[in-house]
Amino acid sequence: MSPLIYMIIISSLTTGTIITASSHHWLMAWIGLEINTLAIIPIISMQHSPRSTEAATKYFLTQAAASATILFSSMMNAWLTGTWNILQMTTDTANILLTVALTMKLGLAPLHFWLPEVLQGTSMTTALIITTWQKLAPMSLILMTVNNLPPKILIIMGLTSSIIGGWGGLNQTQMRKILAYSSIAHLGWMAVIAPIMTNILIMNLALYLMMTTTMFWSLVLSKSKTIQNMSTTWTTSPAMATILLLTLLSIGGLPPLTGFMPKWLILEELTTQTLTAAATVMALSSLLSLFFYLRLGYVSTLTLSPNSPQTKYKWRFKPTTPTLLMSIMTPPALFLLPLTPMIIF
């Protein structure tokens, strides 16, 4: 792809998210979502393979359906109330439709089926964009309308997503599909806390972006696309294998790493609000996710003998992938837990 065209597409991708996050009119928010969707389609299909074309088609159809539902719900609210203001969604039917559309855009269960398939058909870098940057625009709309969205639907979808995100990742061998189910599980935690306390939601989203970026970029640098590829990471770069293990444990939510912070605060808030059953289901579902994170860590670093394993090594070429992004994201993705009181209060 031409550098000029690539720059235009990336600029459009950035502009669409900024327009949606900064608008108060539903038509402007919808326009931003459409710009965002149309900009990511060429990036997904850039590999010119049947699998990438299939992924781009699935992504386009899903996002177009969700955007149309958002426009329909906002038109229904404007018809009944006379306002297009995002903050004044007061019609119950429109709010239910909006919740369904935004959860479809995010990939929450039971509307999650497109996310693993789309990620599997793209490159690692594109999958990183889909699981991080593409979540910002729908999440900003949820933050603006969360006072009007039905809390029961959000909590039920969050519980379902955390269960399916943990359960679906157990049977996968492809890293992109595993991280897709990991994203579904993390979004489930965000959906559960969204109607209760939005500052924890924002904190969880920020930490999710840091941890996911670190995880994807370490896979890009080690050129690991399957669990089998991860078994030779240590021979290529011991430091990378160590960072990979710590990042996996952090995403799984083990103390004293950063990923423990949002889970701890969300479970505490759920029990404070007497949602003990929901907190129990969330805690048990996180064990499912933790199982396949530990399996990845076990394969990549914990099964090594003192001698070199008898496998075909990846060639040790000089790394050409820039490491600045990973250098910035790794420390906060691992060591932010002691700063919890400063972040919350």
C-alpha positions in Angstrom: 0.0 0.0 0.0 1.2 3.5 -0.8 2.5 5.5 2.2 0.2 8.4 1.3 -2.9 6.2 1.2 -1.8 4.5 4.4 -1.4 7.8 6.1 -4.9 8.9 4.9 -6.4 5.7 6.2 -4.7 6.0 9.6 -5.7 9.7 9.9 -9.4 8.8 9.1 -9.3 6.0 11.7 -8.1 8.5 14.3 -10.5 11.2 13.2 -13.6 9.0 13.3 -12.9 8.0 16.9 -12.3 11.6 18.0 -15.4 12.8 16.3 -17.6 10.2 18.0 -16.0 10.8 21.4 -16.3 14.6 21.2 -19.8 14.9 19.8 -23.1 15.6 21.5 -25.3 15.1 18.5 -26.3 11.6 17.4 -25.7 12.2 13.7 -22.2 13.4 14.3 -21.5 10.4 16.5 -22.9 8.1 13.8 -20.7 9.8 11.2 -17.6 9.3 13.3 -18.5 5.6 13.7 -18.9 5.2 9.9 -15.6 6.9 9.2 -13.9 4.6 11.7 -15.4 1.5 10.1 -14.7 2.5 6.5 -11.0 3.3 7.5 -10.3 0.0 9.2 -11.7 -2.2 6.3 -8.7 -1.6 3.9 -6.3 -2.2 6.8 -8.0 -5.6 7.5 -8.0 -6.7 3.8 -4.4 -5.4 3.1 -3.0 -8.9 3.0 -4.9 -9.8 -0.1 -5.7 -13.3 1.0 -9.2 -15.0 1.0 -9.0 -15.1 4.8 -8.4 -11.4 5.2 -11.2 -10.6 2.7 -13.6 -12.8 4.7 -12.6 -11.1 7.9 -13.1 -7.6 6.3 -16.5 -8.7 5.0 -17.6 -10.0 8.4 -16.4 -6.9 10.2 -18.1 -4.6 7.8 -21.5 -6.4 8.0 -21.4 -6.5 11.8 -20.4 -2.9 12.2 -22.8 -1.6 9.6 -25.7 -3.4 11.3 -24.7 -2.0 14.7 -24.3 1.5 13.2 -27.7 1.3 11.6 -29.2 0.2 14.9 -27.6 3.1 16.7 -29.0 5.5 14.0 -32.5 3.9 14.3 -32.5 4.1 18.1 -31.4 7.8 18.0 -34.1 8.6 15.4 -36.7 6.9 17.6 -35.6 8.9 20.6 -35.6 12.1 18.5 -39.1 11.3 17.1 -40.5 10.9 20.6 -38.6 13.6 22.5 -37.7 16.1 19.9 -33.9 16.2 20.7 -30.8 14.6 19.1 -28.7 15.2 22.2 -26.7 12.1 23.2 -27.2 12.9 26.9 -31.0 12.9 26.6 -31.8 9.4 25.6 -35.0 9.0 27.7 -37.0 6.5 25.6 -36.8 2.9 27.0 -37.1 1.1 23.7 -34.4 3.3 22.1 -32.1 2.7 25.1 -32.5 -1.1 24.7 -31.7 -0.9 21.0 -28.8 1.4 21.7 -27.4 -1.1 24.3 -27.7 -4.0 21.9 -26.0 -2.0 19.1 -23.1 -0.8 21.3 -22.5 -4.2 22.7 -22.4 -5.6 19.1 -19.8 -3.0 18.2 -17.7 -3.9 21.2 -18.1 -7.7 20.8 -19.9 -8.5 24.0 -21.6 -11.8 24.3 -24.0 -13.0 23.0 -23.1 -10.7 20.0 -19.4 -11.7 20.1 -19.2 -14.3 17.3 -17.6 -11.9 14.8 -14.6 -11.0 16.9 -12.5 -14.2 17.0 -13.1 -14.8 13.3 -12.1 -11.3 12.3 -9.0 -11.3 14.4 -7.9 -14.7 13.0 -8.1 -13.3 9.5 -5.9 -10.3 10.1 -2.3 -9.6 11.0 -1.2 -9.2 14.6 -0.8 -5.4 14.2 -4.3 -5.1 12.8 -5.7 -7.3 15.5 -4.1 -5.0 18.0 -5.9 -2.0 16.5 -9.3 -3.8 16.5 -9.0 -4.9 20.2 -7.7 -1.5 21.5 -8.4 1.6 19.4 -11.7 0.4 17.9 -13.1 -0.1 21.4 -12.8 3.6 22.3 -15.6 5.1 20.2 -18.4 2.7 21.4 -17.1 2.9 25.0 -17.2 6.7 24.8 -20.9 6.4 23.8 -21.5 4.0 26.7 -19.9 6.5 29.1 -22.1 9.3 27.8 -25.4 7.4 27.9 -24.7 5.0 30.9 -27.2 6.8 33.1 -30.0 5.9 30.7 -29.0 2.5 29.6 -30.8 -0.5 31.3 -28.4 -1.7 34.0 -29.9 -5.2 34.2 -29.1 -5.8 30.5 -25.5 -4.5 30.9 -24.9 -6.7 34.0 -26.3 -9.8 32.3 -24.3 -9.2 29.2 -21.2 -8.6 31.3 -21.7 -11.9 33.2 -22.3 -13.8 29.9 -19.2 -12.2 28.3 -16.9 -13.1 31.2 -18.1 -16.7 31.2 -17.9 -17.1 27.4 -14.6 -15.3 27.2 -13.1 -17.7 29.6 -14.8 -20.8 28.2 -14.2 -20.0 24.6 -10.4 -19.5 25.0 -9.9 -23.0 26.6 -10.0 -24.9 23.3 -7.9 -22.5 21.1 -4.4 -22.9 19.8 -4.2 -19.6 17.8 -3.0 -16.7 19.7 -5.2 -14.2 18.0 -8.3 -16.2 18.9 -7.1 -16.6 22.5 -6.7 -12.8 22.8 -10.1 -12.3 21.1 -11.8 -14.3 23.9 -9.6 -12.5 26.4 -10.9 -9.2 25.1 -14.5 -10.5 25.4 -13.9 -11.4 29.0 -12.3 -8.1 29.9 -15.2 -6.2 28.2 -17.5 -8.3 30.3 -15.9 -6.9 33.5 -16.3 -3.3 32.1 -19.9 -3.9 31.2 -20.7 -5.2 34.7 -19.2 -2.1 36.5 -20.5 0.5 33.9 -23.9 1.2 35.5 -22.4 1.2 39.0 -19.2 3.3 39.0 -17.8 4.9 35.8 -14.5 5.9 37.2 -13.6 2.2 37.7 -14.8 1.5 34.2 -12.4 4.2 32.8 -9.5 2.9 34.9 -10.3 -0.7 33.7 -10.4 0.4 30.1 -7.0 2.2 30.4 -5.3 -0.8 32.0 -6.9 -3.1 29.4 -5.4 -1.0 26.6 -2.0 -1.1 28.2 -1.9 -4.8 28.9 -3.4 -5.8 25.5 -0.9 -3.6 23.7 2.0 -5.1 25.6 0.8 -8.6 24.9 0.2 -8.1 21.2 3.5 -6.3 20.7 5.5 -9.0 22.4 3.8 -11.5 20.1 4.7 -9.3 17.1 8.3 -9.0 18.2 8.7 -12.8 18.9 6.7 -13.7 15.7 4.4 -16.0 17.7 1.0 -16.8 16.1 0.3 -20.1 17.8 1.0 -21.7 21.1 3.6 -23.9 19.4 5.5 -20.8 18.2 5.6 -19.5 21.8 7.6 -22.6 22.9 10.7 -21.3 21.1 10.5 -17.7 22.4 13.1 -18.3 25.1 15.7 -19.4 22.6 15.1 -16.3 20.6 15.0 -13.8 23.4 15.0 -14.7 27.1 14.0 -11.1 28.1 11.0 -11.2 25.8 9.9 -14.6 27.3 10.0 -13.1 30.8 8.0 -10.0 29.8 5.5 -12.4 28.0 5.1 -14.5 31.2 4.6 -11.4 33.4 2.1 -9.8 31.0 0.1 -13.1 30.8 -0.1 -13.2 34.6 -1.1 -9.5 34.7 -3.9 -10.0 32.2 -5.0 -13.0 34.2 -5.4 -10.7 37.3 -2.8 -12.2 39.6 -1.3 -10.0 42.4 1.0 -8.1 42.7 0.7 -7.2 39.0 -1.4 -4.4 37.5 -4.2 -6.7 36.2 -5.3 -7.5 39.8 -6.3 -3.9 40.4 -9.5 -3.7 38.3 -10.7 -7.1 39.3 -10.2 -6.4 42.9 -12.0 -3.0 42.8 -14.9 -4.3 40.7 -15.5 -7.3 43.0 -15.4 -5.0 46.0 -17.9 -2.6 44.4 -20.2 -5.4 43.4 -20.3 -6.8 46.9 -20.8 -3.3 48.3 -23.9 -2.9 46.1 -25.2 -6.3 47.4 -24.6 -8.0 44.0 -22.9 -10.9 45.7 -24.1 -13.5 43.2 -22.8 -11.5 40.2 -19.4 -11.0 42.0 -19.2 -14.8 42.6 -19.9 -15.6 39.0 -17.3 -13.0 37.8 -14.7 -14.4 40.2 -15.3 -18.0 39.1 -15.3 -17.1 35.4 -12.0 -15.3 35.8 -10.5 -18.7 36.8 -11.4 -20.0 33.3 -9.4 -17.2 31.7 -6.6 -17.6 34.2 -6.3 -21.3 33.2 -5.4 -20.6 29.5 -3.2 -17.7 30.5 -1.2 -20.0 32.8 -1.1 -22.6 30.0 0.5 -20.0 27.7 3.0 -19.1 30.4 3.7 -22.7 31.0 4.4 -23.4 27.3 6.5 -20.3 26.8 8.7 -20.3 29.8 8.1 -23.0 32.4 8.7 -26.1 30.4 12.3 -25.4 29.6 15.2 -27.7 30.5 18.8 -26.4 31.0 19.7 -27.6 27.5 18.4 -26.2 24.3 15.2 -28.0 23.1 15.4 -30.1 20.0 13.1 -27.9 17.9 13.5 -25.9 14.7 14.6 -22.4 15.9 13.3 -19.2 14.4 16.1 -17.5 12.6 17.8 -14.9 14.7 17.6 -12.0 12.3 18.2 -8.5 13.5 14.8 -7.2 14.8 13.2 -4.7 12.5 10.1 -4.1 14.5 10.2 -0.9 16.6 10.2 -1.6 20.3 9.4 2.0 21.6 5.7 1.3 22.1 6.4 -1.9 24.1 9.0 -0.1 26.2 6.4 2.6 27.1 3.5 0.2 27.8 5.3 -2.6 29.7 6.0 -0.9 33.0 2.4 0.4 33.6 1.0 -2.9 32.4 2.9 -4.8 35.1 3.7 -2.5 38.1 0.8 -0.1 38.7 -0.9 -2.0 41.6 0.8 0.0 44.4 -0.6 3.2 42.9 -4.2 2.0 43.4 -5.1 4.5 46.2 -3.8 7.4 44.1 -5.8 6.3 41.0 -9.1 5.8 42.7 -9.3 8.5 45.4 
